[in-house]
Amino acid sequence: MMDIQLNDWRNSRVYREVKAEGKVEGEQIGALRGKLEGKLEGKLEAARNFLRLGVAPEVVAQAVEMSLEEVQQLQPAQP
């Protein structure tokens, strides 16, 4: 029976390759997450600006590709 020590495994080429692939994949996921968050922030900012200008919520929803319910949640409460 072959007894492979953990340190031997960590020093292997296969381990290093898998670790490098995991790091690249993690970086790609992080970059994608950042892009999606930025895109959402842009939509929210645009929707708020349109609403402040008095644009109808239905038009805002269509313009920023959000649901009407999402846009309505951005409207300030009426006193």
HELIX and SHEET records of a PDB file:
HELIX    1   1 LEU A    6  ARG A   10  1                                   5    
HELIX    2   2 ARG A   13  ARG A   52  1                                  40    
HELIX    3   3 PRO A   57  VAL A   64  1                                   8    
HELIX    4   4 LEU A   68  LEU A   74  1                                   7    
END                                                                             
